[in-house]
Amino acid sequence: MKEKLLKATIENIKSLSPRVLEFSLSTKFPIPFESGQFIVIHHKGIERSYSISNQPGNDFIELIVSLNKEGQLTPDLFSKKVGDVIDISEAKGSFLLPDTPQNGICFICTGTGIGPFKSMIETMLNSSSSMPAIHLVFGNRTEEDILYHEYWKDLEAKQKDFHYYPVLSQSSWEGLQGYVHPIYSDIAQTNPDLLFYVCGWKNMCVETRQQLKALGFSRRQYKFEQYD
Ligand SMILES: Cc1cc2nc3c(=O)[nH]c(=O)nc-3n(C[C@H](O)[C@H](O)[C@H](O)COP(=O)(O)OP(=O)(O)OC[C@H]3O[C@@H](n4cnc5c(N)ncnc54)[C@H](O)[C@@H]3O)c2cc1C
């Protein structure tokens, strides 16, 4: 059966970094979704998935999209203007927050992989149930690639038990240096009952899966959303 598509109007476009835009989209009726889900953009016979980065309960959705200059979809998407209309699917996916209380959650991501975690963390912050300890390990190449850096720093300063670990692989700065793996491995040493959520491109996801297994975490303790 042919998938039902929705017409989404681009309400706002915000530049987050040299290669990343945040799109706000509205549809005639707000799209029901849960934090962690994604929609599929359909464009000239091409279909590409994008995680929803804002929390449910608004009459718009936000997407964080990285430009792949040689890609089939993102160059066209980056040429769109406010007011343009695109075809999108309803929300999909089972990369969701746990339905049982947790002591702690470690979110591990690179680049636009921050999208579903932004939605999840905002949902938890606004939930009436008590928030678990949260560790956000966010890998990027350079400082200008870090999405919402000030927002995460502010949140760490004001939110008890929210811990932010930005780490850079390709430029030196005063913060953490290298890849995400040693960072979450250290956190794991002192928090054996953590639940891990991992999101980003293939290499990071595959290596993290191997590393968590090697650290002794069971398959029930980690969830993945792989972008390619
Ligand atoms: C469930 C899911 C959720 C996703 N959510 C997002 C999201 O929130 N934001 C987002 O930007 N992308 C997301 N993606 C990836 C997205 O669907 C596209 O693959 C991406 O935008 C490239 O599309 P394209 O047509 O421009 O390039 P393509 O023509 O598909 O790209 C060609 C090649 O480049 C690789 N590639 C593309 N972009 C990058 C990159 N930035 N880094 C490394 N390799 C890359 C692809 O794997 C592919 O091999 C998601 C993918 C999945 C499966």
The ligand as an ORCA input file, in Angstrom:
! r2SCAN-3c Opt
* xyz 0 1
  C      16.769      6.742     11.249
  C      17.658      7.805     10.602
  C      17.646      9.095     11.111
  C      18.458     10.070     10.523
  N      18.446     11.318     11.062
  C      19.257     12.273     10.533
  C      19.273     13.592     11.108
  O      18.563     13.889     12.080
  N      20.103     14.519     10.539
  C      20.914     14.211      9.452
  O      21.640     15.098      8.976
  N      20.901     12.973      8.900
  C      20.077     12.014      9.400
  N      20.052     10.773      8.828
  C      20.813     10.554      7.556
  C      19.946     11.023      6.369
  O      18.832     10.156      6.227
  C      20.711     11.028      5.033
  O      21.389      9.821      4.869
  C      21.711     12.185      4.945
  O      21.048     13.442      5.114
  C      22.404     12.213      3.572
  O      21.431     12.317      2.565
  P      21.841     12.744      1.073
  O      20.767     12.245      0.147
  O      22.178     14.201      1.002
  O      23.171     11.975      0.808
  P      23.371     10.520      0.173
  O      23.247     10.619     -1.301
  O      22.489      9.526      0.846
  O      24.854     10.332      0.705
  C      25.881      9.622      0.100
  C      26.814      9.001      1.136
  O      27.328      9.908      2.118
  C      27.129      9.399      3.448
  N      26.869     10.569      4.317
  C      25.920     11.499      4.092
  N      25.996     12.502      4.998
  C      27.050     12.190      5.807
  C      27.643     12.830      6.940
  N      27.205     14.000      7.418
  N      28.693     12.200      7.561
  C      29.160     11.025      7.112
  N      28.632     10.380      6.030
  C      27.602     10.941      5.384
  C      25.967      8.465      3.364
  O      26.047      7.440      4.328
  C      26.157      7.894      1.963
  O      27.049      6.811      1.987
  C      19.273      9.758      9.403
  C      19.268      8.443      8.894
  C      18.484      7.485      9.495
  C      18.517      6.080      8.925
*
